[in-house]
C-alpha cells in the first residue's frame, strides 16, 4: 500500500510543518489499552501472551501489549454482529455523514496521528503527515460514495421487470501490514462501513497504535458502538479472526505465504476474501525519457518508507544507450538522501521496522554481491547519532550489473534496494518485466505516447504508472494480478468487494405453467 492524494502540493505541505519532539511521554494512545471493543479501550481478557512494541529508531520498548485470545476475538466479532443490523438500516447518506465527519476529525488531529505513526513505523514525520492526509481523503471519499451504493432496475418483456439490491456482507475482518498502519485501517474500514458492514481489525503487532485512535475518531463522528473494533496480537490472533464462523469476509494485506493461509482458512466457511499481497514490480526507462524525471521516479519507486512498500518498482530496466548517464545521476541523488532522526524535518531515510527486517535486507545485499552485482552506493547499516545505536538504519542501495536470475531481482526484499538492469528492445524488456509470479504494479518513462499505451497494454500488473511512480490519488483502485492478490481496494471498485447482490424478478402477468 502507498501514499495517495495530490502529490506535489501535499508533499510540500507535509515537509513544511514544524519540527516535533520524539519523546513518547504524554501520549494517552500509548499508555491506555490498545484493544477497542464496542466504543471503548479494553485490556485483553488474558494477557499471558504478550509482545513488545518498539520504536524502530532507538529500539526503545514503548509498551508491552497483551495478545487477544479466543474470548477477545469472539467478543469483538459478537459486538460487530450485534451492531451490524442497526448500522445497515441507516441510509447510505446517513452512514456517509458519519464518515465525512470522521475525515474532518482526522485532519484536525493530523499532527498527533503523524507522531504516533512515526513512533510505530520509524518513517520520517513529513511522510507520516502525507499518509494521514491521504487517509482523510479516502474516508471522505467513501463518505460521499455511501449514498450511491444502490441496485439496478431491468425492464423485461410484457411489462415484467427485475431489480437488484446491493446489500452488505455483514461482519468484515481485516488484518493489516506494518508499513502503512493508519492507511490499512482506513482503506479497509471506510468502504466496509460505507456499505453497511461492521468491522473487526487486527493491526500488525509492529504497529498497533493508530488503528485504535481511528476507532475513537469514528465514535466521535457518530459511529455506533460495535461497528469498528480492534484486537491486538500476533499470528495466532489473526488465525482466530479468520476462522471465526461469524466473520463474513476477510481483507488482508501482507505476504503471499500468509495470504495463502488466510485464503485457505476462509475457504472452509466460503468467506469472501480480498488479498493485497506482494510484488516485484518493473519500472522501464526508455531512451527518450526525461532523464531527471525518470531518476526521480525510480527513487520514488524504491525509497519511500525505507523501501518497505509492496508496489515498489525494484526492478529498474534502463535502455542501454542512457544507462551510464542514468546510473550516474541516480547514485548522485541517492547519496544525498539524509539518514537520521525520523522526527527531523530534513530526514529522508528513517528507521527500518525491526531487527529481523534489517538483517533480511542486508542479506540480500550480500547475496547480490556474491552473484556478481555491483553495489554503487548504500546497502550498509549506519548509526546517524549515538542515541540511535539501538535502532535499525540502512542506507539506500543501488545495485548495477544485475541479471534477471539473481535472488535480489527475483524475490521481494521489502527494503531500500534498487536493482538496475539493462535492456535493448521493447519486446525484450516486456518479456523480462512480465517474467515474475507477481503482478501488483509497474511503470514506464517515455515521451512516445504510442509506445506508452502499447507497453501498458502488455504489462501484466494491476496498477501502472506512466512518467511517475507510487502515486495514488483518492478513488484510484489498487490491487494486483497473479500472486499479488485478489480484489481491489480504494476507488468505486472496492464497493463490489464489500457488498453482495440480491436479484428480484417481478411477474406482472398470469403464470403460465406447463403442468
Secondary structure, DSSP 8 states (H G I E B T S, - for coil): ----SSHHHHHHHHHHS-------TT-HHHHS--EEETTEEE--S--SSEEEEE-TTT--EEEEEE---HHHHHHHHHHHHHHHHHHHHS-HHHHHHHHHHHHHHHHHTHHHHHHHHHHHH---HHHHHHHHHHHHHHHHHHHHHGGG----EEE-GGG-EEEEEEEE-SEEEEE--SSSHHHHHHHHHHHHHHTT-EEEEE--TT--HHHHHHHHHHHHHT--TTSEEE---SHHHHHHHHH-TT--EEEEES-HHHHHHHHHHHHHTT-EEEEE-----EEEE-TTS-HHHHHHHHHHTT-GGGG--TT---EEEEEGGGHHHHHHHHHHHHHT--B--TTSTT--B---S-HHHHHHHHHHHHHHHHTT-EEEE---EE-SSGGGTTS-EE--EEEES--TTSHHHHS---SSEEEEEEE--HHHHHHHHH-SSEESEEEEE-S-HHHHHHHHHH---SEEEESS-S---TT--B--EETTEES-BSSTHHHHTSEEEEEEEE--S------
